[in-house]
Amino acid sequence: MRRLGDLEAEIMDRLWSWNRFATVREVCDDINSVRPVAYTTVMTVTNILHTKGWLQRSKEGRAWLYKPVRSREAYAAALMEDGLGVSQDRSAALLQFVEGMSPEEVAALREALSTMGSQGDA
């Protein structure tokens, strides 16, 4: 999976945070509160994200409304999977990753692994 570009990530961050359908105008206005960006640029990139399968869209009147297809967490997990895939030794790469985690992150990982293990028992 290719990492999102800067504007793609800005658009997705807003839509992930809002967790609802939104217009290009809403996204553009929100980005413009931080930095200038043209409406047509946001419209083009949003359409590209739809074409790539990141966004679903629905027509309301003359405007398209967009909402993420996948969660931010699913995107992060896919990036981690790609990162592991670069290594010839996935176990060593995973160990390096875990060694850099905070105690809270390690506890969350343990909980996730425990939950995964108990699902296999059912």
N, C-alpha and C positions, 0 to 999 in steps of 0.2 A: 504494500500500500504506500502510495506517495503521500508525504506529509502535506498538509494544507498550506497554501501560500498565505502571505500576511493578510491580505484583504479577505480571502476565503475564511481564514481563522477568525477575523473580526466579525464577519457576518454570522458564522456558526456560533461563536461565543454568545452573541446577542440572542439568537434563536434558541440555543440551549438554555440560556438563563430565563427567557420568557416562557418557554415550554407551552407555546400556543402558535397558531397561525399568525403571521404578520405580513404586512405589505412591504414592498421594496422601499416605499416612501418612509415608513416607520424606521426601517433599518438605516436608511441613508440619513435621516434626521438625527438619529442617535449617534451615528459615527461622526456627523458634522458637529455635534456638541463637544467633540474631543479634537477633531482635526478636519480639514476640508477634504471632501471627496465629491465627485460629480455623481448625480443621480444615475446617469447613463452607465457609469462605470459599475456602480453597485448593482444595477439591473442586469448588466452583462454577466458579472461574476455570479450573481444569484442564479441566473439561468444556467450557467456552466455547472454550478453545484447541483442543480436539478438534473441536468443531463448526465452527470457523473453518478447519480443515484444517492446523493447526500440529502437532498430535500424532496419532499412531496409537495405538490401544489394543488390548489383548488381555486377555481374562478369565482369571484364575487363581483358581479356587475362587470366592469371593464378591467378590474384589477386582479392580478394573481396574488394569492396568499400562499406563503411558504412556511413549512414546518420541518424540522429535522426528521429523517427516517431512522437514524441510529442515535444512540445517546453519546454524550461526551465520553462516558466510561468505556463504551464499546470502541470508540475511536482510539482512546488511550491504550486499551488492551491490544488492538491491532498494531499500533506502533511498537509496543513492547514485543509482540510476536515477531514482527519484522526485525527488530533489533537482535533478538535471539537467533533469528535465521541467518544473520550475517556471520556468526561465529561457526567455526568448524567443531567447536566443543561447547554445545549448548549448556551442559551442566556447569562448566567452568564460568561461562558468561552469566548464568543465572546466579551462581555463587557470588560473583563480583557485584552483581546488582543488589543482592540481598545484604551483602556486607555494608553497602552504602545507605541502607535504610535506617530510619530512626526506630527506637524501641516501640513506639506506637504503631509504626508501619509493620514491623515484624509481628506484633501482636495481632494486627488486622489480617496479616497473611496467614498466621497460625489458625485464626478463627475461620478464614475462608477455606483452608485446607481441611480443617476439622469438619466443616459443614459439607464439603465435597465428599469426604470419606463417609460421612453418615448417610448421604443420599445414595451411595452405592450399596449400602446395607439393606435398604428398603425393598 
